[in-house]
Amino acid sequence: MPLSTGFNHVATLTTDMHRTVTFYEQVFDAVVTFEMQKTEDHPWMKILDLGGGSALNVFEVPAADIIGDRRRQGGRGAIDHYALAVPSRDVLELLRQRLLDGGALEVGDIQQLGDELSVFFRDPDGMELEVCCSADR
């Protein structure tokens, strides 16, 4: 049995804190739980509660500090994307519409991948992400 209880948080970079935080607040009902102002050796950071004990740590950095090709698998760095979990297909369908309404880019159709239903999208920074649920629900 694994010793961990799952992921605590994912950290992501943005060039526009307001745009990114607003997107997650509007689409996922995320809540800002902490903010650290920029210092000489640390970028501006906000922590968003995504539910289920998971958080998104958002760091605002200059565009030149974000390396890689966010449009190409393998070019996005060692972590390619992350997926947010929802409890059912009904919520997945609701989230897909909220993604479309909330300014997400390239929102895909719901597809079945093994035992999971999934929808891929790009956030306002162009990062490919996914929302998924069990196909049995």
VEXKE-948839 format. One record per residue: residue number from 1; residue in three letters; x, y, z of N, C-alpha, C in turn. Coordinates in pm, whole numbers, padded with zeros to 5 digits. Layout:
N
NUM,ALA,X,Y,Z,X,Y,Z,X,Y,Z
...
//
This chain:
137
1,MET,00085,-00117,00000,00000,00000,00000,00090,00125,00000
2,PRO,00061,00223,-00086,00142,00345,-00091,00139,00420,00043
3,LEU,00249,00487,00072,00257,00567,00195,00192,00703,00180
4,SER,00186,00755,00056,00125,00886,00038,-00026,00873,00026
5,THR,-00093,00985,00045,-00239,00988,00029,-00279,01059,-00100
6,GLY,-00184,01079,-00191,-00213,01144,-00319,-00140,01276,-00330
7,PHE,-00178,01355,-00428,-00113,01483,-00452,-00166,01590,-00357
8,ASN,-00076,01673,-00309,-00111,01786,-00224,-00139,01909,-00310
9,HIS,-00047,01938,-00404,-00064,02053,-00492,00016,02036,-00619
10,VAL,-00021,02115,-00717,00053,02129,-00841,00089,02276,-00851
11,ALA,00211,02306,-00894,00254,02444,-00912,00258,02474,-01061
12,THR,00211,02592,-01097,00210,02632,-01237,00257,02777,-01250
13,LEU,00306,02811,-01368,00356,02946,-01395,00259,03020,-01486
14,THR,00247,03149,-01465,00164,03234,-01550,00234,03368,-01570
15,THR,00198,03435,-01676,00245,03573,-01697,00140,03673,-01652
16,ASP,00020,03625,-01613,-00090,03713,-01575,-00169,03649,-01460
17,MET,-00131,03682,-01339,-00193,03622,-01220,-00344,03644,-01220
18,HIS,-00388,03765,-01245,-00531,03794,-01241,-00609,03705,-01339
19,ARG,-00562,03696,-01462,-00631,03615,-01563,-00638,03468,-01520
20,THR,-00528,03414,-01474,-00523,03272,-01438,-00610,03243,-01316
21,VAL,-00597,03323,-01211,-00675,03300,-01090,-00824,03318,-01118
22,THR,-00860,03420,-01192,-01001,03442,-01227,-01059,03324,-01303
23,PHE,-00981,03268,-01396,-01025,03150,-01473,-01060,03035,-01378
24,TYR,-00972,03001,-01286,-00997,02889,-01195,-01109,02919,-01096
25,GLU,-01123,03044,-01055,-01235,03081,-00968,-01368,03065,-01041
26,GLN,-01374,03113,-01165,-01500,03111,-01240,-01536,02971,-01289
27,VAL,-01440,02896,-01338,-01471,02766,-01396,-01481,02656,-01290
28,PHE,-01390,02654,-01194,-01382,02544,-01098,-01427,02583,-00957
29,ASP,-01474,02706,-00937,-01511,02755,-00804,-01394,02747,-00706
30,ALA,-01271,02759,-00757,-01151,02758,-00673,-01153,02879,-00581
31,VAL,-01085,02866,-00468,-01081,02973,-00368,-00935,03002,-00334
32,VAL,-00898,03131,-00338,-00763,03170,-00297,-00753,03157,-00146
33,THR,-00654,03077,-00100,-00637,03055,00044,-00510,03118,00099
34,PHE,-00420,03161,00010,-00294,03220,00055,-00235,03303,-00057
35,GLU,-00167,03410,-00019,-00098,03494,-00117,00036,03536,-00060
36,MET,00141,03528,-00141,00273,03575,-00104,00315,03678,-00207
37,GLN,00343,03798,-00161,00387,03904,-00251,00525,03873,-00307
38,LYS,00554,03930,-00422,00684,03912,-00486,00793,03972,-00397
39,THR,00903,03898,-00388,01023,03947,-00320,01139,03938,-00419
40,GLU,01254,03978,-00374,01371,03976,-00462,01404,03835,-00511
41,ASP,01376,03734,-00428,01412,03598,-00465,01294,03501,-00477
42,HIS,01171,03555,-00483,01053,03469,-00495,00944,03542,-00572
43,PRO,00884,03476,-00674,00778,03543,-00751,00648,03554,-00671
44,TRP,00559,03641,-00718,00425,03654,-00661,00357,03518,-00671
45,MET,00293,03474,-00562,00230,03343,-00559,00093,03351,-00494
46,LYS,00000,03276,-00549,-00130,03255,-00484,-00154,03105,-00481
47,ILE,-00216,03061,-00372,-00256,02920,-00360,-00407,02913,-00371
48,LEU,-00454,02827,-00461,-00597,02808,-00485,-00640,02672,-00433
49,ASP,-00745,02668,-00353,-00805,02542,-00309,-00892,02492,-00424
50,LEU,-00859,02372,-00475,-00936,02313,-00584,-01036,02210,-00536
51,GLY,-01040,02185,-00405,-01130,02084,-00349,-01060,01951,-00332
52,GLY,-01116,01866,-00250,-01064,01733,-00230,-00924,01728,-00171
53,GLY,-00882,01836,-00105,-00749,01840,-00047,-00640,01878,-00145
54,SER,-00675,01917,-00265,-00577,01954,-00367,-00570,02104,-00386
55,ALA,-00451,02152,-00414,-00431,02296,-00435,-00354,02320,-00564
56,LEU,-00370,02440,-00616,-00294,02486,-00731,-00215,02607,-00685
57,ASN,-00083,02597,-00692,00004,02709,-00657,00040,02782,-00786
58,VAL,00002,02907,-00796,00021,02985,-00918,00130,03089,-00892
59,PHE,00233,03088,-00976,00343,03183,-00967,00342,03272,-01091
60,GLU,00347,03404,-01070,00354,03496,-01184,00501,03526,-01213
61,VAL,00541,03498,-01338,00679,03519,-01381,00680,03585,-01519
62,PRO,00791,03646,-01559,00800,03700,-01694,00794,03587,-01798
63,ALA,00742,03618,-01915,00727,03518,-02021,00860,03449,-02053
64,ALA,00969,03522,-02047,01100,03463,-02079,01141,03354,-01980
65,ASP,01079,03353,-01861,01112,03251,-01761,01033,03122,-01779
66,ILE,00936,03122,-01869,00857,03001,-01896,00917,02936,-02020
67,ILE,00987,02827,-01997,01055,02761,-02108,00971,02647,-02164
68,GLY,01005,02604,-02282,00939,02490,-02342,00830,02529,-02439
69,ASP,00771,02428,-02499,00666,02443,-02599,00539,02383,-02541
70,ARG,00449,02467,-02493,00327,02417,-02428,00233,02346,-02525
71,ARG,00260,02354,-02652,00171,02292,-02750,00218,02154,-02794
72,ARG,00334,02109,-02746,00390,01982,-02794,00423,01891,-02677
73,GLN,00363,01771,-02680,00395,01673,-02576,00544,01643,-02583
74,GLY,00608,01642,-02468,00753,01625,-02462,00825,01758,-02460
75,GLY,00760,01863,-02508,00818,01996,-02505,00776,02077,-02385
76,ARG,00686,02020,-02304,00632,02092,-02188,00712,02065,-02061
77,GLY,00822,01998,-02073,00901,01967,-01955,00871,01828,-01904
78,ALA,00925,01797,-01786,00914,01661,-01732,00770,01626,-01694
79,ILE,00690,01725,-01656,00549,01699,-01628,00470,01756,-01744
80,ASP,00401,01670,-01815,00333,01708,-01938,00201,01781,-01913
81,HIS,00120,01730,-01823,-00007,01794,-01789,-00056,01735,-01657
82,TYR,-00161,01795,-01602,-00226,01736,-01486,-00374,01732,-01512
83,ALA,-00444,01646,-01437,-00588,01629,-01453,-00657,01657,-01321
84,LEU,-00768,01727,-01328,-00853,01752,-01212,-00964,01649,-01212
85,ALA,-00995,01595,-01096,-01097,01491,-01085,-01232,01553,-01049
86,VAL,-01336,01498,-01107,-01474,01532,-01070,-01548,01402,-01041
87,PRO,-01659,01408,-00966,-01721,01285,-00917,-01807,01209,-01018
88,SER,-01850,01273,-01129,-01944,01204,-01217,-01942,01263,-01357
89,ARG,-02005,01191,-01450,-02018,01241,-01587,-02101,01369,-01590
90,ASP,-02203,01378,-01507,-02285,01500,-01504,-02199,01622,-01471
91,VAL,-02111,01608,-01372,-02024,01720,-01335,-01921,01745,-01445
92,LEU,-01873,01638,-01508,-01779,01654,-01619,-01844,01732,-01733
93,GLU,-01968,01701,-01765,-02041,01774,-01870,-02061,01921,-01830
94,LEU,-02094,01945,-01703,-02109,02082,-01654,-01976,02157,-01666
95,LEU,-01866,02093,-01624,-01735,02157,-01631,-01694,02184,-01775
96,ARG,-01726,02095,-01867,-01692,02118,-02008,-01759,02246,-02057
97,GLN,-01886,02265,-02022,-01957,02387,-02063,-01897,02509,-01994
98,ARG,-01862,02496,-01868,-01801,02608,-01796,-01664,02644,-01855
99,LEU,-01591,02544,-01903,-01464,02570,-01971,-01488,02651,-02098
100,LEU,-01588,02610,-02175,-01621,02682,-02299,-01663,02826,-02267
101,ASP,-01747,02842,-02166,-01797,02974,-02129,-01691,03061,-02062
102,GLY,-01593,02996,-01997,-01496,03067,-01916,-01367,03106,-01986
103,GLY,-01359,03082,-02116,-01242,03126,-02190,-01131,03024,-02204
104,ALA,-01158,02898,-02170,-01057,02794,-02194,-01036,02782,-02345
105,LEU,-00919,02740,-02382,-00882,02726,-02522,-00890,02579,-02562
106,GLU,-00931,02554,-02685,-00928,02418,-02742,-00994,02314,-02652
107,VAL,-01115,02340,-02608,-01187,02245,-02523,-01229,02127,-02609
108,GLY,-01186,02008,-02570,-01217,01888,-02647,-01351,01830,-02610
109,ASP,-01386,01723,-02679,-01507,01648,-02648,-01479,01551,-02534
110,ILE,-01583,01506,-02468,-01568,01404,-02365,-01535,01273,-02436
111,GLN,-01430,01208,-02388,-01388,01081,-02447,-01361,00980,-02337
112,GLN,-01369,00852,-02373,-01338,00749,-02275,-01196,00700,-02298
113,LEU,-01118,00702,-02190,-00981,00652,-02191,-00972,00545,-02083
114,GLY,-00982,00419,-02122,-00984,00310,-02024,-01107,00320,-01938
115,ASP,-01087,00324,-01807,-01198,00331,-01712,-01237,00474,-01678
116,GLU,-01182,00572,-01751,-01205,00713,-01721,-01274,00783,-01836
117,LEU,-01358,00881,-01803,-01409,00977,-01900,-01324,01102,-01885
118,SER,-01293,01167,-01995,-01196,01274,-01991,-01230,01383,-02091
119,VAL,-01195,01507,-02055,-01201,01619,-02149,-01070,01698,-02132
120,PHE,-01003,01721,-02244,-00879,01800,-02245,-00912,01944,-02283
121,PHE,-00830,02037,-02233,-00845,02179,-02266,-00712,02248,-02242
122,ARG,-00703,02373,-02285,-00588,02457,-02252,-00637,02573,-02166
123,ASP,-00561,02601,-02060,-00597,02714,-01975,-00558,02844,-02046
124,PRO,-00589,02959,-01989,-00560,03086,-02056,-00411,03108,-02086
125,ASP,-00322,03034,-02017,-00180,03043,-02045,-00135,02945,-02153
126,GLY,-00228,02864,-02205,-00196,02769,-02310,-00153,02632,-02261
127,MET,-00153,02611,-02129,-00113,02483,-02073,-00222,02379,-02095
128,GLU,-00183,02263,-02149,-00281,02156,-02168,-00313,02090,-02035
129,LEU,-00442,02076,-02006,-00490,02016,-01882,-00605,01922,-01914
130,GLU,-00654,01854,-01812,-00758,01754,-01832,-00850,01753,-01710
131,VAL,-00975,01721,-01732,-01070,01695,-01624,-01123,01555,-01650
132,CYS,-01132,01472,-01545,-01175,01335,-01567,-01258,01281,-01450
133,CYS,-01329,01174,-01478,-01408,01104,-01378,-01413,00957,-01416
134,SER,-01458,00876,-01325,-01477,00735,-01353,-01587,00718,-01458
135,ALA,-01567,00627,-01551,-01669,00601,-01654,-01790,00533,-01596
136,ASP,-01779,00478,-01476,-01890,00407,-01411,-01988,00499,-01342
137,ARG,-01959,00631,-01336,-02045,00722,-01259,-02120,00817,-01347
//
